[in-house]
Amino acid sequence: MPEITIKDIAKRCGVGVSTVSRAINNHPDINQETKSMIMEVIHEMGFVPNNSARNLKRTDARCIAVLVKGIANPLFSDMIQVIEEETQKKKYSLVLKHVEYYEDEVDVALELVKEKRLRGIIFLGGYFFHSQEKISNLTVPYIFSTIGSATPENMNRALYSSVSVDDKKESYLMTSYLLGLGHRDIAILSAESEINSIGQLRLEGYKDALADKGVPFRKELVRCVKEDMVHYSMENGYITTKELIGSGEKFTAVYATADILAVGACSALIEAGLRIPEDVSVTGYDGIDVGKYYNPAITTIKQPVKEIAEKTIRLLFDIIAGRKKCEHILLPGELVVRASSGPVGGLAKEA
């Protein structure tokens, strides 16, 4: 849902932007009836005056922006709730901005800073590497949350903060788990495989685990989701897995790098007459509720979502207050074994 602006209020009321601004700022030079109408529309449309022109005139605007890349990923909805609660406790307002998969989140942030007087920015999802020249143009504190577990040598870690799990390490753990069950032909569904993406880190962890066990890497078992639809979606997992099945490639396990993709993968496998896990094991990543309650419940790497969100927003407020400088926090994931995975040709056991 697009963010409601002062222009939307003006259009709905049939008045100019300046008139809406006067109403919001309680300016004496406005008809009382017009002011009442404007304030009623503001209430109906859910417009937050603290994010409007009134805040732009303040030196001490108390506003935090959260830029979300992958808004359909259920992982982020839980995080946003925690961030919103902590923000309200500090008497700050929150701007939520959806970033399309093809957009550069830092470019979006730079534009947002021009529009609003922000005190801080949180990036949810996206890339873990941006040009030093570009991010140095951000003049407010910012944190990369759920991303940032790997940084190229030429990127100055003193310029930014991050809170995440070690995606490469946790992906290595999941792949090793499947290898330990006797699987050698493990297909991987990657939401993103571009360099500097989380998908790339998880793919690297997968490759490293295969190499350490002496299992040949098969490029044909790496399946990237469709670019022309939402990356993190059940539909994308379903379609990508259908294509994998249709390719005729041999595989005994599917490792989806997001639980939401794993659910779609299960649907495609069952539709093809394959049993889970007797014929094909399926595992995911993230630990979202849908994987827990799906049948069969999905084995996953559970991210400490609440802790990531809490540490992110509290660190941001500490930086804003001058109590801390840039930090990089890594939290452990957890391998949660459920009914969707088991030994090759065997039966799984619920954890």
C-alpha positions in Angstrom: 0.0 0.0 0.0 1.5 3.3 -1.1 2.4 5.9 1.6 -0.3 8.6 2.1 1.1 12.0 1.5 -0.1 15.6 2.2 -0.9 15.9 -1.5 -3.4 12.9 -1.2 -5.1 14.7 1.7 -5.3 18.0 -0.3 -6.8 16.2 -3.3 -9.4 14.3 -1.2 -10.4 17.6 0.5 -10.4 19.7 -2.7 -8.0 22.2 -1.3 -4.4 23.2 -1.8 -1.4 21.6 -0.1 -0.7 24.9 1.8 -4.3 24.8 3.2 -3.7 21.3 4.6 -0.4 22.4 6.0 -2.1 25.3 7.8 -4.7 22.9 9.3 -2.0 20.5 10.5 0.1 23.3 12.0 -3.0 24.9 13.7 -2.5 28.1 11.8 -5.0 30.9 12.6 -5.3 31.9 9.0 -7.8 29.1 8.0 -11.6 28.7 8.2 -12.6 26.5 11.1 -15.0 24.4 9.0 -12.3 23.7 6.4 -9.8 22.8 9.2 -12.3 20.4 10.8 -13.0 18.7 7.4 -9.2 18.3 6.7 -8.6 16.8 10.2 -11.4 14.4 9.7 -10.1 13.2 6.4 -6.6 12.9 7.9 -8.1 10.6 10.5 -10.1 8.6 8.0 -7.1 8.0 5.7 -4.7 7.2 8.5 -2.3 10.0 7.6 0.3 10.7 10.3 0.9 14.5 10.5 4.3 13.9 12.2 5.6 12.6 8.9 4.2 15.6 6.9 5.2 19.2 6.3 5.0 19.9 10.0 8.0 17.7 10.7 10.0 19.1 7.8 10.1 22.4 9.6 11.3 21.0 12.8 15.0 20.7 13.6 14.4 17.7 15.8 12.1 15.6 13.7 11.6 12.2 15.5 11.2 9.9 12.5 12.8 6.5 11.6 12.5 4.9 8.1 12.4 1.2 7.5 13.1 0.2 3.9 11.9 -3.3 3.1 13.2 -5.3 0.1 11.1 -8.4 -0.2 7.9 -7.1 1.4 6.1 -10.5 0.7 8.6 -12.4 2.9 6.7 -13.2 6.2 10.0 -13.0 8.0 9.9 -9.2 7.8 6.4 -8.7 9.1 7.4 -10.0 12.6 10.4 -7.8 12.5 8.5 -4.7 11.6 6.1 -5.3 14.5 9.0 -5.4 17.0 10.6 -2.3 15.4 7.4 -0.4 15.5 6.8 -1.2 19.2 10.3 0.0 20.1 9.9 3.1 18.0 6.6 4.0 19.7 8.2 3.6 23.1 10.8 6.2 22.2 7.9 8.5 20.9 9.3 8.4 17.4 7.2 7.9 14.2 7.9 5.3 11.6 8.0 5.5 7.8 7.7 2.1 6.1 9.0 2.1 2.5 8.7 -0.9 0.1 11.8 -1.3 -2.2 11.2 -3.2 -5.5 13.6 -6.1 -6.2 15.1 -4.2 -9.1 15.7 -1.0 -7.1 18.9 -0.1 -5.3 17.8 0.3 -1.6 20.5 3.0 -1.0 19.3 5.1 -3.9 15.8 4.8 -2.5 17.1 5.9 0.9 18.9 8.9 -0.5 15.7 10.1 -2.1 13.7 9.5 1.1 16.2 11.6 3.1 15.6 14.5 0.7 11.8 14.2 1.2 11.7 13.7 5.0 13.8 14.8 8.0 14.9 11.4 9.2 16.9 10.5 12.3 17.8 7.0 11.2 17.2 4.3 8.6 16.9 0.5 8.8 17.4 -1.7 5.7 15.5 -5.0 5.8 16.7 -7.3 3.0 18.7 -6.3 0.0 22.4 -6.4 -0.7 25.2 -6.6 1.8 27.6 -4.5 -0.3 27.2 -1.0 -1.7 29.8 1.4 -3.1 31.6 3.3 -0.3 31.0 6.5 -2.3 27.3 6.0 -2.4 26.7 5.0 1.3 28.9 7.8 2.5 26.2 10.2 1.1 23.7 9.0 3.7 23.9 11.6 6.4 21.9 9.8 9.1 22.7 6.6 11.0 21.6 3.5 9.3 21.7 -0.3 9.9 21.6 -3.2 7.5 19.4 -5.7 9.3 19.2 -9.5 8.3 22.1 -8.6 5.9 25.7 -7.8 6.5 27.3 -11.1 7.5 29.9 -10.7 4.7 31.7 -7.6 3.6 34.1 -7.1 0.7 37.5 -5.9 1.7 37.1 -2.6 0.0 34.0 -1.7 1.9 34.7 0.4 5.1 32.8 -1.4 8.0 33.2 1.8 10.0 30.7 3.5 7.8 27.6 1.4 8.7 26.2 -1.1 11.2 24.7 -4.5 10.6 22.7 -7.2 12.6 22.3 -10.6 11.0 23.0 -14.3 11.2 26.0 -15.7 9.3 24.1 -16.8 6.2 27.0 -18.7 4.6 27.7 -20.6 7.8 24.1 -21.5 8.5 23.6 -22.6 4.9 26.7 -24.8 5.2 25.0 -26.3 8.3 21.8 -27.1 6.5 23.6 -28.7 3.5 25.8 -30.7 5.9 22.7 -32.0 7.7 21.3 -33.3 4.4 24.7 -34.8 3.4 24.7 -36.5 6.8 21.4 -38.2 5.9 23.0 -39.7 2.8 21.8 -37.2 0.2 24.2 -36.5 -2.6 21.9 -35.0 -5.2 20.7 -31.9 -3.4 18.9 -29.3 -5.5 18.9 -25.7 -4.1 16.3 -23.0 -4.8 17.9 -19.6 -4.5 15.8 -16.5 -4.3 18.7 -14.4 -5.5 22.0 -15.5 -6.8 23.5 -12.2 -7.7 26.9 -11.2 -6.2 26.5 -9.4 -2.9 23.0 -10.9 -2.2 22.0 -13.1 0.7 21.1 -15.7 -1.9 24.7 -15.8 -3.0 26.0 -16.3 0.5 23.6 -19.2 1.1 24.7 -20.7 -2.3 28.3 -20.4 -1.2 27.6 -22.2 2.0 25.9 -25.0 0.0 28.9 -25.3 -2.3 31.4 -25.3 0.5 29.6 -28.1 2.3 29.5 -30.3 -0.8 33.2 -29.6 -1.4 34.2 -30.6 2.1 32.3 -33.9 1.8 33.9 -34.6 -1.6 30.5 -34.4 -3.4 30.7 -33.0 -6.9 28.8 -29.7 -7.4 26.1 -30.0 -10.1 25.3 -26.6 -11.6 22.1 -28.0 -13.1 20.7 -28.5 -9.5 21.0 -24.8 -8.7 17.6 -23.3 -9.5 17.1 -19.6 -9.3 13.6 -18.3 -8.9 11.7 -16.4 -11.6 12.8 -12.7 -11.9 9.4 -11.6 -13.2 7.5 -12.3 -10.0 7.9 -11.8 -6.3 11.1 -13.6 -5.4 10.1 -14.8 -1.9 6.7 -16.4 -2.6 5.1 -19.9 -2.6 4.2 -19.4 -6.3 7.8 -18.9 -7.2 8.9 -21.9 -5.2 6.2 -24.0 -6.8 7.0 -23.0 -10.4 10.8 -23.3 -10.0 10.4 -26.8 -8.5 8.0 -27.8 -11.3 10.7 -26.9 -13.8 13.3 -28.8 -11.8 11.0 -31.9 -11.9 10.4 -31.5 -15.6 14.1 -31.2 -16.4 14.6 -34.9 -15.5 17.6 -34.2 -13.3 18.2 -36.6 -10.5 17.7 -35.3 -7.0 16.7 -36.7 -3.6 16.5 -33.4 -1.6 15.4 -29.9 -2.2 17.0 -27.1 -0.1 15.0 -23.9 -0.5 16.8 -20.9 0.8 13.6 -19.5 2.3 10.7 -21.4 4.0 8.2 -19.6 1.8 9.9 -21.2 -1.3 10.0 -24.6 0.5 6.2 -24.6 0.9 5.7 -24.0 -2.8 8.3 -26.7 -3.6 6.4 -29.2 -1.5 3.2 -28.5 -3.4 5.0 -29.1 -6.7 6.5 -32.4 -5.5 3.3 -33.7 -4.1 1.4 -32.8 -7.3 4.0 -34.8 -9.2 3.2 -37.9 -7.1 6.4 -37.7 -5.0 6.3 -38.4 -1.3 8.0 -36.1 1.3 10.4 -37.2 2.7 10.3 -40.8 1.5 11.1 -39.8 -2.1 12.4 -36.3 -1.7 13.5 -34.4 1.5 12.6 -30.7 1.6 14.3 -28.1 3.8 14.0 -24.4 4.2 15.6 -21.4 5.8 14.2 -18.6 8.1 11.9 -20.5 10.6 8.7 -18.7 9.8 5.4 -20.0 11.2 4.0 -21.3 7.9 6.8 -23.9 7.7 6.0 -25.1 11.2 2.3 -25.6 10.5 2.6 -26.9 6.9 2.1 -30.7 6.4 4.7 -32.1 6.5 6.3 -29.5 8.8 9.4 -28.1 7.2 13.0 -28.6 8.5 14.6 -25.2 8.6 17.3 -22.9 9.8 15.5 -20.7 12.3 16.6 -17.1 12.4 16.3 -15.3 15.8 13.9 -12.8 14.3 12.8 -11.0 17.4 16.3 -10.7 18.7 17.6 -9.4 15.4 14.8 -6.8 15.3 15.3 -5.7 19.0 19.1 -5.4 18.6 18.7 -3.5 15.4 16.3 -0.8 16.7 18.1 -0.4 20.0 21.5 -0.1 18.4 20.0 2.6 16.0 18.7 4.6 19.0 22.0 4.2 20.8 23.9 5.6 17.7 21.4 8.4 17.3 21.9 9.3 21.0 25.7 9.2 20.6 26.1 6.3 23.1 27.5 3.9 20.4 29.3 4.0 17.1 29.0 1.5 14.3 28.7 -2.2 15.3 28.4 -5.5 13.4 26.4 -8.1 15.3 26.2 -11.7 14.3 23.6 -14.0 15.9 23.4 -17.8 15.7 20.7 -19.6 13.7 19.2 -22.9 14.8 18.7 -26.1 12.8 15.2 -27.3 13.5 14.5 -30.8 12.2 10.9 -31.6 11.3 9.0 -34.1 9.3 9.9 -32.9 5.8 13.4 -34.4 5.8 14.9 -37.8 6.4 17.5 -40.3 5.1 17.6 -41.3 1.5 14.7 -43.8 1.0 13.9 -43.6 4.7 11.3 -42.1 7.0 11.7 -38.8 8.8 11.2 -38.3 12.5 9.6 -35.2 14.0 11.9 -33.3 16.3 
